Amino acid sequence: MSSYWSATHAERAALARDLQHLSEEQWAEPSLCAGLTVREVLAHLTAGAALGPARWFAGVVGCRFDFDRQVAVRLAEQLGADGADTLRRFDAVRTGTRSPTGSRIVPLGEAVVHAEDIRRPLGIHRAYPPPVLTRLAEYHSGSDFVVVGRRRVQGLRLEAADGPFATGDGPLVTGPTLALLMATVGRAAYLDDLEGDGVEVLRDRSRPA
């Protein structure tokens, strides 16, 4: 990965193109992100792209360190009047380089994971660049920063059937790199795309607490 930001900008642009002609009914579809519609997930992406660490932390303090409330407040700021307005707001920050956490890889992960939260319910397919998926699968399977991944796949062997990604020891989980990535970050819908003795273990760990 020569540039996380260039990859992030490319994924944001691809998502914006895919959403250009959605109806209001499609904008209101439930996403894979629990409790959020397609439109709300896009507003969440916009909020993340618009915030640097200082403003993010000020918001956290203002919400008395209630992180869920902070997310909801920022999402509401970017929702706009309708789906087209939400998309315009997203497009305005598409090439930005702000990151609430200061990380360069977290915005790329959000751009891919939340794009799938939107695309899969709408039946939209994207052929992601394999190096992007491989790097994100490596990162999220080894980290619990922002999103739990490492603990979810601990004690399992993950092997991509379509690329070089492989990690861990234990019961096998194999399939497309995208499905491995999404299952690692808790999207149970992708477990049906995977095979191996470890899939049921991962399914148990993906159920709501």
C-alpha positions in Angstrom: 0.0 0.0 0.0 1.9 3.1 -1.2 -0.8 5.5 -0.1 -3.6 4.8 2.3 -5.2 8.2 1.5 -5.2 7.6 -2.3 -6.9 4.2 -1.7 -9.4 5.8 0.7 -10.3 8.5 -1.9 -10.7 5.9 -4.6 -13.1 3.9 -2.4 -15.1 7.0 -1.5 -15.4 8.0 -5.1 -16.5 4.5 -6.1 -19.2 4.5 -3.4 -20.4 7.9 -4.5 -20.8 6.7 -8.1 -22.8 3.7 -7.0 -25.2 5.8 -5.0 -25.9 8.5 -7.6 -29.3 7.2 -8.6 -30.8 5.7 -5.5 -34.5 6.3 -4.8 -35.6 7.5 -1.4 -36.9 4.0 -0.7 -33.4 2.6 -1.3 -31.9 5.3 0.9 -34.2 4.1 3.7 -33.2 0.4 3.4 -31.7 -1.1 6.5 -27.9 -1.4 6.2 -25.7 -4.1 7.7 -24.7 -1.6 10.4 -27.1 -2.4 13.2 -29.9 0.1 13.6 -28.8 2.4 10.7 -30.3 2.9 7.3 -28.2 3.1 4.1 -28.5 6.9 4.2 -27.5 7.1 7.9 -24.3 5.0 7.2 -23.3 7.4 4.5 -23.8 10.3 6.9 -21.7 8.5 9.4 -18.9 8.1 6.8 -19.2 11.9 6.1 -18.9 12.7 9.7 -15.8 10.6 10.1 -14.2 12.2 7.0 -15.0 15.7 8.3 -13.5 15.4 11.8 -9.9 15.7 12.9 -8.7 14.5 16.3 -9.2 17.8 18.2 -12.8 18.4 17.1 -13.6 14.7 17.6 -12.2 14.8 21.2 -14.1 18.0 21.9 -17.3 16.3 20.8 -16.6 13.3 23.0 -16.1 15.6 26.0 -19.3 17.5 25.1 -21.1 14.1 25.1 -19.7 13.3 28.5 -17.6 10.5 27.0 -20.7 8.7 25.7 -19.2 7.5 22.4 -22.5 6.2 21.0 -24.1 9.6 21.6 -21.1 11.3 19.9 -21.6 9.1 16.8 -25.3 9.9 16.7 -24.8 13.6 17.1 -22.2 13.8 14.3 -24.3 11.6 12.0 -27.3 13.9 12.5 -25.2 16.9 11.5 -24.4 15.3 8.1 -27.7 13.6 7.3 -29.1 16.5 5.3 -32.6 17.0 3.9 -32.8 13.9 1.7 -30.7 11.2 0.2 -29.3 13.5 -2.5 -28.3 16.0 0.1 -26.6 13.3 2.1 -24.7 12.2 -0.9 -23.7 15.8 -1.7 -22.3 16.2 1.8 -20.3 13.0 1.4 -18.9 14.1 -2.0 -17.7 17.4 -0.4 -15.3 15.5 2.0 -14.5 12.7 -0.5 -10.8 13.8 -1.0 -10.2 15.0 2.6 -7.4 13.7 4.8 -8.9 14.1 8.2 -9.1 11.2 10.6 -10.6 11.4 14.1 -8.1 8.9 15.4 -5.1 10.2 13.6 -4.8 6.9 11.8 -4.4 6.5 8.1 -5.6 2.9 7.8 -8.8 3.4 9.9 -10.4 5.7 7.3 -9.7 3.2 4.6 -11.2 0.4 6.6 -14.3 2.5 7.2 -14.6 3.4 3.5 -14.6 -0.4 2.6 -16.5 -1.8 5.5 -19.3 0.8 5.6 -19.5 0.7 1.8 -20.3 -3.0 2.1 -22.8 -2.2 4.9 -24.5 -0.1 2.2 -23.8 -2.1 -1.0 -24.8 -5.6 0.1 -28.4 -4.8 1.1 -28.8 -2.9 -2.1 -27.4 -5.8 -4.2 -24.5 -3.6 -5.5 -21.2 -5.4 -6.2 -17.7 -3.9 -6.2 -14.5 -5.6 -7.3 -12.2 -4.1 -4.6 -8.5 -3.9 -5.4 -7.0 -7.1 -3.9 -4.1 -5.3 -2.1 -6.6 -3.1 -0.3 -8.7 -6.1 1.0 -5.6 -8.0 2.0 -4.1 -5.1 4.0 -7.4 -4.4 5.7 -7.9 -8.1 6.6 -4.4 -8.2 8.0 -5.0 -5.0 10.0 -8.5 -5.9 11.5 -7.6 -9.5 12.3 -4.7 -8.1 14.4 -6.4 -5.1 16.1 -9.3 -4.2 18.3 -8.7 -0.5 17.9 -12.0 1.3 17.0 -13.6 -2.1 15.9 -13.2 -5.4 17.6 -11.5 -7.8 15.2 -8.5 -9.6 16.8 -10.6 -11.0 19.7 -13.3 -12.2 17.4 -10.9 -14.3 15.3 -8.6 -15.4 18.1 -7.8 -19.1 18.0 -9.0 -19.5 14.4 -7.1 -20.0 11.1 -8.2 -17.6 8.4 -7.2 -18.3 4.8 -8.2 -16.4 1.7 -9.3 -18.5 -1.2 -8.7 -15.6 -3.7 -5.5 -14.0 -2.4 -2.5 -14.2 -0.1 -4.1 -13.4 3.2 -3.7 -16.0 5.9 -3.3 -15.7 9.7 -3.8 -17.5 13.0 -3.9 -21.1 14.2 -6.9 -23.2 15.0 -10.1 -24.3 13.2 -10.1 -23.2 9.6 -12.2 -20.4 8.1 -11.7 -19.9 4.4 -13.3 -18.0 1.6 -13.1 -14.6 -0.3 -10.9 -12.0 1.4 -13.8 -9.6 1.5 -15.9 -12.1 3.4 -13.1 -12.8 5.8 -12.6 -9.1 6.4 -16.3 -8.4 6.9 -16.8 -11.4 9.2 -13.8 -10.3 11.2 -15.4 -7.0 12.0 -18.7 -8.7 12.9 -20.8 -8.6 9.8 -22.6 -12.0 10.2 -24.2 -11.8 6.7 -20.8 -12.7 5.2 -20.4 -15.9 7.2 -22.5 -17.7 4.5 -19.7 -17.0 2.0 -17.2 -18.8 4.2 -16.3 -22.5 4.8 -14.5 -24.5 7.4 -14.8 -25.9 10.9 -14.2 -22.4 12.4 -17.2 -20.8 10.7 -19.6 -21.8 13.5 -17.2 -20.5 16.1 -17.1 -17.2 14.3 -20.9 -17.2 14.0 -21.3 -17.6 17.8 -18.9 -14.8 18.4 -20.8 -12.5 16.0 -24.1 -12.8 17.7 -25.2 -9.7 19.6 -24.3 -9.8 23.3 
